[in-house]
C-alpha cells in the first residue's frame, strides 16, 4: 500500500505525522503513525496517554486517516527526515 523510503535510513515500515494538521492546537504535538499497510494510530498508543484518553478515539483517528490520505509529507521515526510521496499516502 505505502512504500516509505528515508534517504538516511532506507526503507522504513511507518512514518510519523503531527496532529496539528487536522486538530489544530487541540492535537498539536500529538504524534500519529501511518504504517506501510495503511493503519493509523496515535504514537505510543491512545490508551497509554492521559491526554488522549479524554477524547473520542474513533472520531480523532477518523480525522487523522482523512488528513493523511492523499497528504504528501510525513517524517522518519528514526532520524526525523521528511518523507515525501508524489501520489500521496493511503490510510485504511
Buried (B, 14 or more C-beta within 10 A) or exposed (E): EBEBEBEEBEEBEBBBBBBBBBBEEEBEEBBBBBBBEBBBBBBEEBEEBEEBEEBEEEEBBBBBBEBBBEBEBBBBBEEEEEBEBEEEBBBE
